[in-house]
Amino acid sequence: MDLLVTTASYLSIGLGVVALLIGSLGLVRLPDVYARIHAVGMIDTAGASLIILGMVIHAGFTLVSAKLILIGVFMFFTSPIATHALARAAHKMGVVPVGRNLDKPARKTAKKAAKTSVKPPVQRKAKPKSAAAKRRPS
């Protein structure tokens, strides 16, 4: 039984560490603030939760595990709120996502709609009369 508990706790802690390493790789490799915040915000919550779960399994049902569960619940709720606050602050500061311009698709769509829409017939101006026809009889 002790071997099973130890194996389960080490496996959970190991998965949490791997998840955090993948999140840190995303932090380094992703192009802009918004993608980095999204990657780290998702993965750090999962990684920290797995690590805390491993520590709870290793500690057994004691006062320490109750405290660890409270820390996990606190992190589960505060991490998404913190990443949202960072993204909102970046948006208010005028940080634009890299490689994405939302105006271009709108222009292309408007041009495409203009090409495919039915146009009203064009009224042509009357041709000017020749010089002989313009003369008035005297």
Buried (B, 14 or more C-beta within 10 A) or exposed (E): EEEEEEEBBEEBBEBBBEBBEBBBEBBEEBEBBBBBBBBBBBBBBBBBBBBBBBBBBBBEEEEEBEEBBEBBEEBBEEBEEBBEEBBEEBEEEEEEBEEEEEEEEEEEEEEEEEEEEEEEEEEEEEEEEEEEEEEEEE
